[in-house]
Amino acid sequence: MISERFLNYTVALLILGMALGAWVMDEPFLITLTTKAVILALAGVGLNLALGQGGLISLGHAAFFGLGGYAMGVLASHAQNFTPIMETPFLIEGTNSMPIIWLVAIVVSSFFAFVIGLFSLRTSGVYFIMVTLAFGQMLYYFSISWPAYGGEDGLSIYVRNSFPGLNTLDPIQFFGICFVVLMVVIYGVNRLTHSSFGLALNGARQNAQRIRTVGLNPFKIQLIAFTISGAITGLAGALFADLNRFISPTMFSWQTSGEIMVFIILGGVARLYGPVVGAALFILLEHWLGGLSEFWHIYLGVILLSVVLFARGGLIGALSKKENADA
Amino acid sequence: MSTVLIIEQILNGLQFGVMLFLMAAGLTLIFGVMGLINLAHGSLYMVGAFAAAAVAASTGSFLLALAASLAAAAIVGAVVELVVIRRLYDRDHLDQVLATFALILIFSESTRWLFGSFPLFLDVPKALSGTVTLPGGIAYSSYRLMIILVGVAVAIGLFLLISKTRIGMRIRAGENDREMIGALGVDISKLYTLVFALGAALAGLSGALVGAIQSVQVGMGEPVLILAFVVIVIGGIGSIKGALVGALLVGLTDTLGRVMLPLFFANFMEQSSATSVGSSLASMSIYILMAAVLIFKPTGLFGRA
């Protein structure tokens, strides 16, 4: 039996080693692939806070992923064309500075997560799943029918945004940025989970009635968790857009929501590194099965189905021989 | 805007609503009786459409195609229930979502593998390809009118089935107390398979009927599935009546919104921006409707608290 903490460090080191190894062997494609896994893991970490800790099964997290992506797209496209976003009542100009874009992505996606949460959290259980799915779809159709930023075709950004002191176009440097962001966020989420807020959130999932009797408001706790969760996934969306230098309504699609959820399941629900393992596994499967067959989604479906039916606890659960995550 | 156009759009909205009802009725029955959220319901819609297109292409008969869509979706539904779904009844919703998401991947890719990525076409039968003149001199597509009639007939049939027959009695009993009817000696797993196949058949029929208006392609089911979710949230989970009312509301709101909103904004904006603002807003209208219902009745219009 392997302890989960040891497993977590191993996973982080493996990912770092993968990127560094690829850098030494001069394989930029492998670095980019690893970067993709890291960014998708970040999106999963965001959802895992709501889903794993809070028990809020959101099938609409693509909304925040897409909003983060479009925050980057809108800011960078205006900077690229030298046109201001807004002139009245005050001037807002585009930018291609990553930290500012991240900030905007976080603010926008947490605002939407707050509003969507305000409506969705009035419901629970299966209603919540359907309502979050529906709100995600709403933004998807909005992004298609809004012509200003490419509509259905999406929008290309020609140069990757800049980060002070680094050359972001160098794959390993961009990987470094994403990896550090992921580690910082995981550290923050871990602290949050073990704080009194995290305990209350876990309590609200297990028994909302009890949380109420000790004088806490489960709705408020869940709303805060949902907002933070949306903000993290939004940040991942901004990085993902920067990785591809392209945004499109696909980021908003319900399949994206489903995939983010799949990362969590493959790795293990409510586990700190669950989404990281899951996203890495997903990228590996995509790359390996995608090379074997054009129809690799069939195999992915079968694997996912078997994990759900027979291997509860995901890969981390199977390796650490514990069905339940340490809360 | 002329009255004729408005009436025509109202009929289109009804037709769309009726189609959504066929989907939502199955979903809400399955949730009501088995407590299962089934994302793969859209795949059964797709199975129905492909079965109809394949049979229509080889026999040329639209009636046979419809029968094939019902049969294929019901059989696939029953098999899926026996192999996968029945393991999910006592799981939590997260497992149900993921397992049925996996089923979507399997169904969609298998269909792409069998039929290719290009859309198939299902022709409207000759007898119904024209228009009928309604009282008041309005010409309307007879096929779309037929869809409305089929939908109304199915709705009536479903109401009769559930309120008047023995099976319907068991379904209602299952909704109230699953364990009790098992204890009373009803073969509950057979009932579950039957309900699932019934829901699947309705989805398949709906797919085949819509397939003749739109194209038959992989992934056609999921947008409809999500709309059906909106319908159920509005109507209240487990309520067939709610599904009917919700479906008509969503169908009318969506269809009329797409026509009216751009015209409405054209009153005080220039044409091109009125079109873009109007159509963006129209694409969000049903979700705004859903949010509004949630504010006042979080369990839907006819849902049990």
Interface residues (C-beta under 8 A of the other chain):
Chain A: L51 I57 L59 F119 R122 T123 G125 V126 Y127 I129 M130 V131 L133 A134 F135 Q137 M138 Y141 F142 I144 S145 W146 P147 W254 G258 M261 V262 I265 V269 F295 W296 H297 I298 L300 G301 V302 L304 L305 V308 L309 R312
Chain B: F31 I37 V84 R87 H93 L94 D95 V97 L98 A99 F101 A102 L103 I104 L105 I106 S108 E109 S110 R112 W113 E222 P223 I226 F229 V230 I232 V233 I237 S276 S279 S280 A282 S283 M284 Y287 M290 A291 L294 I295 P298 T299 G300
